[in-house]
Amino acid sequence: MQRTNIFLVCVLILFFNSTFLLSQTKNYSKFILSDSSQVVGTVAFEDELAIQIKTISGAEIRINKNNIISKEITHINNLNIGPSDSKSILDSNDLLLDTTATIRLELTDGSTLIGNIESEDSTSISFNLLSKTKIKIEKSTILRREIVTSKLQNGEYWIEDPNRTRLFFAPTGRGLRSGKGYFSVYEIFFPMVAFGMFDYITLSGGMSLFPGANNQLIYLAPKVTPFQNEKYAFSVGDFFVKFPSDDNYLNILYGVFTATFDKGALTLGSGFETYDSKPIFLIGGELRISRYAKLITENWFIADSEFNFVSLGFRFLGEHLAADFAFVIPLVDSEDIILIPWIGFAYNF
């Protein structure tokens, strides 16, 4: 009887908590603009040419309909909306003084604005979106801001590749920043989780998920990035795979260098497998073809081995999600060309 009462009390607590949280959640419209800005709020007024949007923070923005790419419903918990306690937006004198730089603002209501600062005082910012819309923003509603001038292409803001630390599978010279991470899945059965520490250490690993198998592959991939800036990055690391058999494993020690250019990147790597000490060489490339897509090639060459392959495919980009689709071509002595589909997803947090 006592256990039943305790169970009922727990159910009631969960029910009232859920009801309270749902009561604090409201539906708002999220407008995606042609300059990649995202404005969250409600429609205050609309005519044939423009929409007047009232943001959750109370500001009103008039946006030409020609600048709106899409509109979607988003759910906002009012408990999470409030003045920002982030001090980083006030600590950078460069950001305060530079009115020519292109700035990306993240607001507490989920909006993301991209444009230039027209004027600024101790409490607010007058901001011009790239789509020529003007808005006044209270500083207390700003979570973060950064200079993104280098990410502009023909006046458009191109989002950064969220999975830039890897090609399709091989690592690039870039490392994860401290506190960043990602969850990825390769070829459906090979998930991996990675975390960045101290801005120069990346710890990653995972386990295969073959249905019905009693034993699975276990793999670890630590990486150290002693040097990294916007153009160049160098890392050393280890890729270890433990096979189900007690004595079988794969262990590759490597070094990899990535040079990043305006719309592309080149990755060169070398290493060796510790069991037979065969040299391994990596040549990879990236070419940005649009705001939300890039071409990638990843090519492996192993000395005195028939296990060589090249690959070519696409990466489709979101703010946090990257999706890869490619074909891997084994280099074998055959008149037939073998195409192996490659599918991968990575969610960065």
C-alpha atoms as one frame of an Amber mdcrd trajectory, in Angstrom:
protein
   0.000   0.000   0.000   2.795   2.390   0.964   4.664   1.669  -2.294   1.472
   2.384  -4.264   1.064   5.744  -2.541   4.684   6.690  -3.251   4.225   5.734
  -6.898   1.054   7.848  -7.157   2.820  10.836  -5.580   5.675  10.544  -8.089
   3.203  10.349 -10.980   1.358  13.440  -9.715   4.616  15.378  -9.344   5.653
  14.470 -12.888   2.185  15.375 -14.197   2.108  18.817 -12.558   5.710  19.563
 -13.590   4.937  18.597 -17.170   1.740  20.666 -17.140   3.634  23.675 -15.783
   6.399  23.392 -18.405   3.858  23.017 -21.200   2.008  26.082 -19.952   5.230
  28.069 -20.269   5.839  26.906 -23.843   4.383  28.944 -26.686   4.467  28.686
 -30.452   6.276  31.360 -32.399   7.166  31.811 -36.046  10.772  31.518 -37.200
  11.549  33.387 -40.414  14.608  32.305 -42.408  15.972  35.230 -44.428  18.018
  35.300 -47.620  21.095  36.523 -45.714  20.897  33.466 -43.374  19.436  35.504
 -40.514  16.705  33.840 -38.443  14.064  36.000 -36.747  11.761  34.508 -34.098
   8.528  36.230 -33.102   4.913  36.836 -34.023   3.408  38.626 -37.017   2.211
  42.074 -35.929   1.229  43.321 -39.383   1.410  42.082 -42.959   0.749  43.564
 -46.371   1.570  42.565 -49.943   5.217  43.654 -49.725   6.373  43.233 -46.118
   5.798  41.604 -42.752   6.095  43.386 -39.408   7.489  40.915 -36.852   7.376
  41.487 -33.112  10.199  39.573 -31.465   9.864  37.945 -28.068  12.073  40.675
 -26.588   9.598  43.320 -27.816  11.502  44.739 -30.791   9.667  45.132 -34.091
  11.254  44.382 -37.471   9.789  45.149 -40.881  11.044  42.623 -43.448  10.450
  42.635 -47.188   8.766  39.407 -48.272  11.333  39.000 -51.051  13.980  38.488
 -48.345  12.085  35.643 -46.606  13.117  32.156 -47.723  10.913  30.121 -45.418
   8.745  30.240 -42.320   8.369  27.547 -39.680   6.768  27.096 -36.267   9.135
  26.910 -33.306   8.378  26.160 -29.660   9.917  28.499 -27.089   9.908  27.963
 -23.327   9.363  31.356 -21.735  11.375  30.261 -18.696  14.489  30.210 -20.884
  13.972  33.743 -22.205  15.488  36.542 -20.208  18.361  38.967 -20.018  21.673
  37.476 -21.017  24.321  37.254 -18.313  27.057  36.745 -20.901  29.742  39.401
 -20.491  31.737  38.425 -23.547  29.714  40.751 -25.765  30.924  43.755 -23.765
  34.502  42.735 -23.181  35.810  43.007 -26.751  36.830  46.546 -27.683  37.361
  45.435 -31.267  33.715  44.484 -31.597  32.555  47.692 -29.950  34.553  49.978
 -32.261  34.439  48.193 -35.624  31.285  49.306 -37.452  32.463  48.016 -40.854
  32.779  44.346 -39.882  30.002  41.858 -40.580  28.654  40.602 -37.245  26.604
  37.548 -36.317  24.355  38.011 -33.265  22.648  35.227 -31.308  19.723  36.399
 -29.189  18.091  34.868 -26.145  14.838  34.231 -28.060  16.610  32.000 -30.604
  16.982  34.618 -33.331  20.222  34.836 -35.314  21.003  38.134 -37.028  23.766
  38.840 -39.544  24.751  42.337 -40.605  26.618  45.495 -39.577  26.510  47.724
 -36.519  25.288  51.228 -37.369  25.651  52.635 -33.876  25.994  51.386 -30.329
  25.620  52.681 -26.799  25.785  51.102 -23.358  22.322  49.509 -23.585  21.446
  48.918 -27.247  22.709  48.379 -30.787  21.345  49.761 -34.049  21.853  46.907
 -36.475  21.556  46.656 -40.272  20.890  43.165 -41.607  22.591  42.134 -44.837
  19.097  42.125 -46.339  18.999  45.914 -45.614  16.510  45.618 -42.736  17.225
  47.852 -39.732  16.594  46.819 -36.130  17.371  48.150 -32.666  18.495  45.438
 -30.249  18.766  45.610 -26.476  22.158  44.339 -25.345  20.532  42.374 -22.539
  18.960  40.095 -25.191  22.277  39.232 -26.886  23.815  35.871 -26.009  26.847
  36.031 -28.281  28.302  37.940 -31.201  31.195  37.288 -33.496  32.860  38.801
 -36.538  32.041  36.753 -39.659  33.373  39.007 -42.421  35.634  36.219 -43.724
  32.584  33.941 -44.144  30.877  36.186 -46.689  30.634  35.089 -50.324  29.239
  37.649 -52.774  27.480  39.408 -49.914  25.962  36.181 -48.513  26.872  34.595
 -45.190  27.970  30.985 -45.661  27.676  28.884 -42.531  30.733  27.018 -41.366
  30.996  23.274 -41.884  29.963  21.874 -38.476  31.965  18.680 -39.113  35.176
  20.337 -40.276  37.401  18.094 -38.124  36.797  15.187 -40.513  36.550  14.378
 -44.190  34.176  11.464 -44.809  35.912   9.366 -42.173  39.561  10.395 -42.013
  40.562  13.236 -39.693  41.615  16.655 -40.901  44.296  18.699 -39.176  41.594
  20.681 -37.385  40.651  19.872 -33.792  37.577  20.443 -31.660  37.528  23.461
 -29.400  37.135  22.980 -25.654  33.571  22.077 -24.721  32.560  21.242 -28.305
  31.659  17.774 -29.512  29.725  15.706 -31.994  27.818  12.464 -32.413  28.270
  10.754 -35.772  27.126   7.609 -37.537  28.989   6.047 -40.476  27.469   3.429
 -42.767  24.570   2.990 -40.297  26.414   0.533 -38.018  29.391   2.620 -36.820
  28.468   5.383 -34.342  31.074   7.645 -32.749  31.129  10.343 -30.065  33.834
  13.023 -29.789  34.637  15.789 -27.288  37.134  18.658 -27.341  39.317  19.461
 -24.340  41.656  22.414 -23.689  41.312  23.551 -27.351  43.984  21.085 -28.483
  42.802  17.596 -27.464  40.018  15.650 -29.186  38.823  12.394 -27.604  36.581
  10.188 -29.721  35.459   6.594 -29.821  32.584   4.229 -30.357  31.349   0.698
 -30.830  29.797  -1.026 -33.833  26.109  -1.945 -33.691  25.751  -5.039 -35.853
  22.296  -6.540 -35.202  22.405  -9.994 -33.631  26.195 -10.032 -33.156  27.469
 -11.272 -29.802  30.655  -9.243 -30.096  31.223  -5.793 -31.566  34.128  -3.712
 -32.785  35.454  -1.137 -30.328  37.351   1.862 -31.695  39.159   4.821 -30.164
  40.565   7.871 -31.945  42.364  10.402 -29.709  43.923  13.400 -31.469  46.186
  16.250 -30.346  46.214  19.545 -32.265  49.289  21.575 -31.231  48.747  24.247
 -33.906  45.522  25.615 -35.368  44.353  28.904 -36.844  41.857  29.924 -39.536
  44.138  28.848 -42.409  46.369  26.065 -41.143  46.061  23.191 -38.676  48.251
  20.239 -37.740  47.366  17.227 -35.609  48.819  13.912 -34.513  46.698  11.030
 -33.368  45.969   7.345 -33.083  43.195   5.204 -34.537  42.716   1.938 -32.637
  40.218  -0.820 -33.455  39.701  -3.890 -31.275  38.211  -6.794 -33.220  36.037
  -9.459 -31.533  38.902 -11.945 -31.611  41.130 -11.548 -28.537  44.370 -11.108
 -30.492  43.196  -9.069 -33.490  43.432  -5.302 -33.542  44.312  -2.396 -35.802
  46.410   0.520 -34.605  47.386   3.459 -36.842  49.583   6.315 -35.664  49.386
   9.360 -37.912  50.056  13.020 -38.515  47.759  15.208 -40.633  47.973  18.765
 -41.977  45.126  20.889 -43.382  45.417  24.153 -45.307  42.174  26.111 -45.683
  41.596  28.484 -48.586  38.778  30.814 -49.622  36.357  28.111 -50.776  38.272
  24.923 -50.164  40.880  23.019 -48.224  43.672  20.512 -48.785  44.471  17.766
 -46.267  47.682  15.708 -46.352  48.425  12.925 -43.907  50.801  10.066 -43.299
  51.098   7.299 -40.748  51.793   3.645 -40.219  50.060   0.580 -38.887  52.004
  -0.576 -35.835  51.604  -4.303 -36.573  53.376  -4.391 -39.949  54.738  -0.799
 -40.083  53.438  -0.185 -43.588  53.360   3.519 -44.507  49.909   4.983 -45.093
  49.252   8.184 -47.037  46.146  10.368 -47.104  45.198  13.022 -49.642  41.923
  14.844 -49.102  40.212  17.909 -50.473  37.186  20.113 -49.858  35.510  22.537
 -52.279  32.593  24.715 -51.233  30.006  24.830 -54.021  27.130  26.632 -52.288
  26.004  28.062 -48.984  24.842  24.635 -47.815  27.008  22.118 -49.703  30.587
  21.167 -50.500  32.450  18.553 -52.507  34.812  16.241 -50.613  37.378  13.715
 -51.753  39.227  11.325 -49.430  41.918   9.029 -50.804  44.020   6.381 -49.024
  47.204   4.768 -50.287  49.009   2.008 -48.376  52.500   0.954 -49.411  52.823
  -2.610 -50.771  49.106  -3.209 -50.375  46.077  -3.743 -52.590  43.932  -1.936
 -50.024  43.919   1.491 -51.697  40.872   3.558 -52.569  39.646   6.948 -53.700
  36.307   8.605 -52.982  34.231  11.566 -54.068  30.950  12.907 -52.786  28.941
  15.683 -51.214  28.477  17.122 -47.750  25.221  18.931 -47.024  25.475  21.500
 -44.245  23.239  22.834 -41.510  24.004  24.907 -38.441  24.757  21.759 -36.410
  24.147  18.830 -38.755  26.328  17.574 -41.604  25.217  14.789 -43.940  27.627
  13.010 -46.298  26.875  10.993 -49.397  29.733   9.632 -51.505  31.041   6.731
 -53.519  34.195   4.852 -52.540  36.163   3.277 -55.396  38.648   0.510 -54.487
  41.747   0.552 -56.677  41.963  -3.096 -57.697  43.260  -4.996 -60.722  39.960
  -5.306 -62.510  38.345  -3.959 -65.635  35.172  -3.314 -63.681  34.763  -0.185
 -61.554  33.363  -0.951 -58.112  31.311   1.805 -56.454  30.644   1.464 -52.730
  28.054   3.942 -51.365  29.117   5.907 -48.312  26.618   7.564 -45.969  27.498
   9.507 -42.846  25.837  11.942 -40.442  27.317  14.124 -37.725  25.492  16.304
 -35.203  27.710  18.870 -33.510  26.968  20.370 -30.114
